[in-house]
């Protein structure tokens, strides 16, 4: 059956072709994608202690997972990320008293150790930040004082305030990582323009360029602007949340 998008929950996404506020290209190789409608997702799950029925599971062109349309008891419609195991017709809710069930949202302090969660907040009330892409889920490792220790899919162990909300279960569409694009045209519809290797450019266009015939990079890999291309740490040294990381990712 053809799905009909909810107009009140969608809006046109402007395509700036990866240009910044000054109009300059900030990310190369972007532009020319198909028109999309952005689905407004309920990241905060702030409609508490009211049950909602899953009306349907829909495709979202803006993310790697599907989304679920909820209808609350008062008639309000909202979109959430679709967790694995949640089906059309199921009833879910958000709140401290919500049972441990796929799709229900509650504070991390109410989630038992060993349970997988997604759409986890980093600051209570700010909306989910962690575990939002296809197949992702964070595992509750332990609890101490006012923090809950969670394990991210990357292997990182991190402290999260116990008052932050999270949704039970893992995000669906785990097979997205095995998806094969298959054609250049499909990439153009996604807004990905063709890319050229640096070694086939002229030396004035890229540090890897120049040489007779096929040639290697001839140096440590560099960006077109001469900076190291691989293995450079980009995290800020004075990042406030660094103190909450117990173990860095693999």
JOHUBEL-V704869 format. One record per residue. N is the residue number from 1. PHI is phi as a letter, one per 20 degrees, with the letter a starting at -180 (* if undefined). PSI is psi in whole degrees, 0 to 359 (NA if undefined). Layout:
N|PHI|PSI / N|PHI|PSI
//
This chain:
1|*|136 / 2|f|134 / 3|e|140 / 4|d|123 / 5|f|148 / 6|e|113 / 7|f|325 / 8|f|341 / 9|d|13 / 10|c|156 / 11|b|157 / 12|f|137 / 13|e|122 / 14|f|138 / 15|d|104 / 16|e|4 / 17|l|39 / 18|l|38 / 19|d|146 / 20|e|188 / 21|f|340 / 22|e|357 / 23|n|5 / 24|e|149 / 25|f|120 / 26|d|336 / 27|c|122 / 28|f|158 / 29|m|24 / 30|c|151 / 31|p|158 / 32|m|23 / 33|e|171 / 34|f|156 / 35|f|138 / 36|c|155 / 37|d|126 / 38|e|129 / 39|e|124 / 40|f|113 / 41|e|141 / 42|e|90 / 43|f|333 / 44|e|337 / 45|l|50 / 46|e|9 / 47|e|89 / 48|e|150 / 49|l|33 / 50|c|125 / 51|f|154 / 52|c|146 / 53|d|136 / 54|f|114 / 55|e|328 / 56|r|165 / 57|d|127 / 58|c|156 / 59|e|141 / 60|c|116 / 61|f|351 / 62|e|357 / 63|b|169 / 64|e|344 / 65|d|170 / 66|e|171 / 67|c|155 / 68|d|137 / 69|e|123 / 70|d|143 / 71|d|115 / 72|e|171 / 73|f|329 / 74|e|6 / 75|n|354 / 76|f|141 / 77|d|140 / 78|b|151 / 79|e|142 / 80|c|165 / 81|f|143 / 82|e|113 / 83|e|154 / 84|f|133 / 85|n|353 / 86|e|126 / 87|d|163 / 88|f|133 / 89|n|346 / 90|f|154 / 91|d|130 / 92|c|169 / 93|b|169 / 94|c|140 / 95|q|168 / 96|f|328 / 97|e|4 / 98|f|139 / 99|f|162 / 100|f|97 / 101|b|143 / 102|g|128 / 103|n|341 / 104|f|146 / 105|d|142 / 106|a|167 / 107|f|152 / 108|f|333 / 109|f|337 / 110|e|357 / 111|e|127 / 112|f|156 / 113|f|138 / 114|n|352 / 115|e|141 / 116|e|138 / 117|c|164 / 118|b|176 / 119|l|55 / 120|e|133 / 121|f|152 / 122|d|333 / 123|c|129 / 124|g|126 / 125|n|353 / 126|e|351 / 127|n|156 / 128|f|140 / 129|c|317 / 130|e|145 / 131|m|61 / 132|c|352 / 133|e|170 / 134|g|130 / 135|m|0 / 136|e|149 / 137|a|141 / 138|d|144 / 139|d|133 / 140|f|118 / 141|e|310 / 142|a|174 / 143|c|139 / 144|b|128 / 145|l|238 / 146|e|16 / 147|c|155 / 148|d|132 / 149|e|123 / 150|d|152 / 151|d|123 / 152|e|162 / 153|g|335 / 154|f|349 / 155|o|353 / 156|f|138 / 157|d|130 / 158|b|145 / 159|e|136 / 160|c|135 / 161|g|136 / 162|f|345 / 163|e|355 / 164|f|143 / 165|e|151 / 166|b|158 / 167|d|136 / 168|f|138 / 169|o|175 / 170|d|152 / 171|f|145 / 172|f|186 / 173|m|47 / 174|f|332 / 175|f|2 / 176|f|329 / 177|f|343 / 178|e|4 / 179|f|134 / 180|d|126 / 181|f|312 / 182|n|334 / 183|b|153 / 184|f|327 / 185|f|323 / 186|f|323 / 187|f|324 / 188|f|323 / 189|f|330 / 190|e|356 / 191|n|17 / 192|d|112 / 193|e|163 / 194|f|151 / 195|c|146 / 196|d|143 / 197|f|149 / 198|f|329 / 199|f|345 / 200|e|2 / 201|e|173 / 202|e|157 / 203|f|340 / 204|e|346 / 205|e|334 / 206|b|143 / 207|f|334 / 208|e|353 / 209|f|174 / 210|n|178 / 211|n|165 / 212|d|124 / 213|m|205 / 214|f|132 / 215|b|154 / 216|e|187 / 217|f|325 / 218|m|11 / 219|a|177 / 220|f|136 / 221|g|133 / 222|c|157 / 223|f|171 / 224|g|343 / 225|d|11 / 226|n|9 / 227|e|153 / 228|g|134 / 229|e|339 / 230|c|145 / 231|n|12 / 232|e|130 / 233|f|129 / 234|d|354 / 235|f|139 / 236|f|138 / 237|f|328 / 238|d|27 / 239|f|129 / 240|f|326 / 241|e|0 / 242|g|326 / 243|f|344 / 244|e|354 / 245|e|120 / 246|e|317 / 247|c|130 / 248|f|163 / 249|f|166 / 250|f|NA
//
